[in-house]
Amino acid sequence: MRIARPLAVFGLLALGLAACKDEKKDAPPPPPPPPATTAPTQPSAPPATAPTPPPANKPAGQ
């Protein structure tokens, strides 16, 4: 009885793996990827410009 139970578990596991392998074989092939374009794409963000200097500090009260 010690060997019968693990043997049954491994047998069912092997059957499950074999069924999964068969399903993948029956599935249609995935669609081909879209062709790559040669034109460069525009970046989503505009190019960074030089940072503007902060305004000069004014004395308090003026």
N, CA, C and O atoms as a GROMACS GRO file, in nm:
protein
  248
    1MET      N    1   0.083  -0.120   0.000
    1MET     CA    2   0.000   0.000   0.000
    1MET      C    3   0.087   0.126   0.000
    1MET      O    4   0.043   0.232  -0.044
    2ARG      N    5   0.210   0.112   0.050
    2ARG     CA    6   0.298   0.229   0.054
    2ARG      C    7   0.332   0.277  -0.086
    2ARG      O    8   0.346   0.397  -0.109
    3ILE      N    9   0.346   0.186  -0.180
    3ILE     CA   10   0.387   0.222  -0.316
    3ILE      C   11   0.266   0.254  -0.403
    3ILE      O   12   0.277   0.332  -0.497
    4ALA      N   13   0.153   0.196  -0.375
    4ALA     CA   14   0.035   0.210  -0.461
    4ALA      C   15  -0.014   0.355  -0.465
    4ALA      O   16  -0.046   0.406  -0.573
    5ARG      N   17  -0.019   0.421  -0.351
    5ARG     CA   18  -0.073   0.558  -0.350
    5ARG      C   19   0.018   0.655  -0.425
    5ARG      O   20  -0.032   0.727  -0.512
    6PRO      N   21   0.149   0.662  -0.398
    6PRO     CA   22   0.234   0.754  -0.476
    6PRO      C   23   0.236   0.718  -0.624
    6PRO      O   24   0.245   0.806  -0.709
    7LEU      N   25   0.228   0.589  -0.655
    7LEU     CA   26   0.227   0.548  -0.795
    7LEU      C   27   0.102   0.601  -0.865
    7LEU      O   28   0.110   0.646  -0.979
    8ALA      N   29  -0.012   0.597  -0.797
    8ALA     CA   30  -0.136   0.649  -0.855
    8ALA      C   31  -0.126   0.800  -0.874
    8ALA      O   32  -0.172   0.853  -0.976
    9VAL      N   33  -0.068   0.869  -0.778
    9VAL     CA   34  -0.055   1.015  -0.787
    9VAL      C   35   0.035   1.052  -0.905
    9VAL      O   36   0.002   1.140  -0.983
   10PHE      N   37   0.148   0.984  -0.917
   10PHE     CA   38   0.239   1.015  -1.028
   10PHE      C   39   0.178   0.976  -1.163
   10PHE      O   40   0.203   1.043  -1.264
   11GLY      N   41   0.100   0.870  -1.165
   11GLY     CA   42   0.034   0.831  -1.289
   11GLY      C   43  -0.066   0.936  -1.335
   11GLY      O   44  -0.070   0.970  -1.453
   12LEU      N   45  -0.146   0.986  -1.241
   12LEU     CA   46  -0.242   1.092  -1.276
   12LEU      C   47  -0.170   1.219  -1.318
   12LEU      O   48  -0.214   1.288  -1.410
   13LEU      N   49  -0.061   1.249  -1.252
   13LEU     CA   50   0.016   1.367  -1.288
   13LEU      C   51   0.072   1.354  -1.429
   13LEU      O   52   0.070   1.449  -1.507
   14ALA      N   53   0.122   1.236  -1.463
   14ALA     CA   54   0.175   1.214  -1.597
   14ALA      C   55   0.065   1.226  -1.702
   14ALA      O   56   0.087   1.281  -1.809
   15LEU      N   57  -0.054   1.174  -1.671
   15LEU     CA   58  -0.166   1.187  -1.766
   15LEU      C   59  -0.204   1.333  -1.786
   15LEU      O   60  -0.232   1.375  -1.898
   16GLY      N   61  -0.204   1.410  -1.678
   16GLY     CA   62  -0.237   1.552  -1.689
   16GLY      C   63  -0.136   1.627  -1.773
   16GLY      O   64  -0.173   1.711  -1.855
   17LEU      N   65  -0.008   1.598  -1.754
   17LEU     CA   66   0.095   1.664  -1.833
   17LEU      C   67   0.085   1.625  -1.980
   17LEU      O   68   0.106   1.708  -2.068
   18ALA      N   69   0.055   1.499  -2.006
   18ALA     CA   70   0.041   1.454  -2.145
   18ALA      C   71  -0.078   1.523  -2.211
   18ALA      O   72  -0.071   1.559  -2.328
   19ALA      N   73  -0.186   1.542  -2.137
   19ALA     CA   74  -0.304   1.609  -2.193
   19ALA      C   75  -0.271   1.755  -2.224
   19ALA      O   76  -0.315   1.808  -2.326
   20CYS      N   77  -0.196   1.820  -2.137
   20CYS     CA   78  -0.159   1.960  -2.163
   20CYS      C   79  -0.072   1.970  -2.287
   20CYS      O   80  -0.088   2.063  -2.367
   21LYS      N   81   0.018   1.876  -2.304
   21LYS     CA   82   0.107   1.879  -2.421
   21LYS      C   83   0.026   1.862  -2.549
   21LYS      O   84   0.053   1.927  -2.649
   22ASP      N   85  -0.075   1.773  -2.546
   22ASP     CA   86  -0.159   1.751  -2.664
   22ASP      C   87  -0.241   1.876  -2.696
   22ASP      O   88  -0.260   1.908  -2.813
   23GLU      N   89  -0.290   1.946  -2.594
   23GLU     CA   90  -0.370   2.066  -2.619
   23GLU      C   91  -0.286   2.173  -2.686
   23GLU      O   92  -0.334   2.243  -2.775
   24LYS      N   93  -0.162   2.188  -2.645
   24LYS     CA   94  -0.076   2.288  -2.707
   24LYS      C   95  -0.050   2.254  -2.853
   24LYS      O   96  -0.038   2.343  -2.937
   25LYS      N   97  -0.040   2.125  -2.884
   25LYS     CA   98  -0.015   2.082  -3.020
   25LYS      C   99  -0.136   2.113  -3.109
   25LYS      O  100  -0.120   2.148  -3.226
   26ASP      N  101  -0.257   2.099  -3.054
   26ASP     CA  102  -0.379   2.123  -3.131
   26ASP      C  103  -0.409   2.271  -3.149
   26ASP      O  104  -0.483   2.307  -3.240
   27ALA      N  105  -0.354   2.356  -3.067
   27ALA     CA  106  -0.384   2.500  -3.073
   27ALA      C  107  -0.327   2.558  -3.202
   27ALA      O  108  -0.221   2.516  -3.248
   28PRO      N  109  -0.397   2.655  -3.261
   28PRO     CA  110  -0.345   2.718  -3.383
   28PRO      C  111  -0.220   2.800  -3.351
   28PRO      O  112  -0.205   2.847  -3.238
   29PRO      N  113  -0.131   2.818  -3.447
   29PRO     CA  114  -0.010   2.896  -3.420
   29PRO      C  115  -0.045   3.042  -3.395
   29PRO      O  116  -0.144   3.091  -3.448
   30PRO      N  117   0.033   3.111  -3.314
   30PRO     CA  118   0.004   3.252  -3.286
   30PRO      C  119   0.022   3.335  -3.412
   30PRO      O  120   0.100   3.299  -3.500
   31PRO      N  121  -0.049   3.448  -3.422
   31PRO     CA  122  -0.034   3.532  -3.540
   31PRO      C  123   0.106   3.591  -3.547
   31PRO      O  124   0.168   3.613  -3.443
   32PRO      N  125   0.157   3.616  -3.667
   32PRO     CA  126   0.292   3.672  -3.678
   32PRO      C  127   0.296   3.814  -3.624
   32PRO      O  128   0.195   3.884  -3.628
   33PRO      N  129   0.411   3.858  -3.573
   33PRO     CA  130   0.420   3.994  -3.521
   33PRO      C  131   0.407   4.095  -3.635
   33PRO      O  132   0.439   4.063  -3.749
   34PRO      N  133   0.360   4.216  -3.605
   34PRO     CA  134   0.347   4.317  -3.710
   34PRO      C  135   0.484   4.353  -3.766
   34PRO      O  136   0.583   4.352  -3.693
   35PRO      N  137   0.492   4.386  -3.894
   35PRO     CA  138   0.622   4.421  -3.952
   35PRO      C  139   0.676   4.550  -3.891
   35PRO      O  140   0.602   4.642  -3.859
   36ALA      N  141   0.807   4.553  -3.875
   36ALA     CA  142   0.870   4.672  -3.816
   36ALA      C  143   0.874   4.783  -3.921
   36ALA      O  144   0.905   4.759  -4.038
   37THR      N  145   0.845   4.903  -3.878
   37THR     CA  146   0.850   5.017  -3.970
   37THR      C  147   0.991   5.075  -3.967
   37THR      O  148   1.060   5.070  -3.865
   38THR      N  149   1.033   5.130  -4.080
   38THR     CA  150   1.167   5.187  -4.086
   38THR      C  151   1.168   5.333  -4.044
   38THR      O  152   1.273   5.386  -4.008
   39ALA      N  153   1.052   5.399  -4.048
   39ALA     CA  154   1.046   5.541  -4.010
   39ALA      C  155   1.055   5.552  -3.858
   39ALA      O  156   0.990   5.476  -3.786
   40PRO      N  157   1.135   5.646  -3.808
   40PRO     CA  158   1.143   5.662  -3.662
   40PRO      C  159   1.012   5.719  -3.608
   40PRO      O  160   0.947   5.800  -3.674
   41THR      N  161   0.975   5.676  -3.492
   41THR     CA  162   0.852   5.725  -3.431
   41THR      C  163   0.882   5.849  -3.348
   41THR      O  164   0.992   5.867  -3.297
   42GLN      N  165   0.783   5.934  -3.337
   42GLN     CA  166   0.798   6.056  -3.258
   42GLN      C  167   0.797   6.021  -3.109
   42GLN      O  168   0.716   5.937  -3.068
   43PRO      N  169   0.884   6.082  -3.030
   43PRO     CA  170   0.879   6.055  -2.886
   43PRO      C  171   0.751   6.114  -2.826
   43PRO      O  172   0.699   6.214  -2.875
   44SER      N  173   0.702   6.051  -2.722
   44SER     CA  174   0.576   6.097  -2.662
   44SER      C  175   0.595   6.232  -2.592
   44SER      O  176   0.500   6.310  -2.584
   45ALA      N  177   0.714   6.260  -2.541
   45ALA     CA  178   0.738   6.387  -2.472
   45ALA      C  179   0.822   6.477  -2.563
   45ALA      O  180   0.908   6.428  -2.636
   46PRO      N  181   0.798   6.609  -2.560
   46PRO     CA  182   0.880   6.698  -2.641
   46PRO      C  183   1.023   6.700  -2.590
   46PRO      O  184   1.046   6.669  -2.473
   47PRO      N  185   1.120   6.734  -2.673
   47PRO     CA  186   1.258   6.737  -2.626
   47PRO      C  187   1.276   6.841  -2.515
   47PRO      O  188   1.212   6.946  -2.515
   48ALA      N  189   1.362   6.809  -2.423
   48ALA     CA  190   1.384   6.899  -2.310
   48ALA      C  191   1.460   7.024  -2.355
   48ALA      O  192   1.556   7.015  -2.430
   49THR      N  193   1.414   7.139  -2.308
   49THR     CA  194   1.482   7.264  -2.339
   49THR      C  195   1.567   7.305  -2.220
   49THR      O  196   1.559   7.244  -2.113
   50ALA      N  197   1.648   7.406  -2.238
   50ALA     CA  198   1.732   7.454  -2.128
   50ALA      C  199   1.643   7.508  -2.017
   50ALA      O  200   1.545   7.578  -2.045
   51PRO      N  201   1.674   7.478  -1.892
   51PRO     CA  202   1.589   7.528  -1.782
   51PRO      C  203   1.597   7.680  -1.771
   51PRO      O  204   1.703   7.739  -1.790
   52THR      N  205   1.485   7.740  -1.740
   52THR     CA  206   1.482   7.886  -1.724
   52THR      C  207   1.534   7.922  -1.586
   52THR      O  208   1.507   7.850  -1.490
   53PRO      N  209   1.609   8.031  -1.574
   53PRO     CA  210   1.661   8.069  -1.442
   53PRO      C  211   1.546   8.114  -1.352
   53PRO      O  212   1.449   8.172  -1.400
   54PRO      N  213   1.555   8.089  -1.223
   54PRO     CA  214   1.449   8.133  -1.132
   54PRO      C  215   1.450   8.285  -1.121
   54PRO      O  216   1.554   8.348  -1.141
   55PRO      N  217   1.335   8.346  -1.089
   55PRO     CA  218   1.332   8.492  -1.075
   55PRO      C  219   1.420   8.536  -0.958
   55PRO      O  220   1.439   8.464  -0.860
   56ALA      N  221   1.473   8.657  -0.971
   56ALA     CA  222   1.559   8.710  -0.865
   56ALA      C  223   1.476   8.734  -0.739
   56ALA      O  224   1.361   8.778  -0.746
   57ASN      N  225   1.537   8.705  -0.626
   57ASN     CA  226   1.466   8.727  -0.499
   57ASN      C  227   1.457   8.876  -0.471
   57ASN      O  228   1.554   8.950  -0.488
   58LYS      N  229   1.341   8.918  -0.427
   58LYS     CA  230   1.322   9.059  -0.391
   58LYS      C  231   1.322   9.069  -0.239
   58LYS      O  232   1.278   8.977  -0.170
   59PRO      N  233   1.371   9.178  -0.187
   59PRO     CA  234   1.366   9.194  -0.041
   59PRO      C  235   1.221   9.199   0.007
   59PRO      O  236   1.133   9.244  -0.066
   60ALA      N  237   1.198   9.154   0.127
   60ALA     CA  238   1.063   9.150   0.182
   60ALA      C  239   1.009   9.291   0.201
   60ALA      O  240   1.084   9.381   0.238
   61GLY      N  241   0.881   9.309   0.177
   61GLY     CA  242   0.818   9.439   0.198
   61GLY      C  243   0.816   9.526   0.075
   61GLY      O  244   0.768   9.638   0.084
   62GLN      N  245   0.863   9.484  -0.034
   62GLN     CA  246   0.862   9.571  -0.153
   62GLN      C  247   0.782   9.509  -0.264
   62GLN      O  248   0.770   9.568  -0.371
   0.00000   0.00000   0.00000
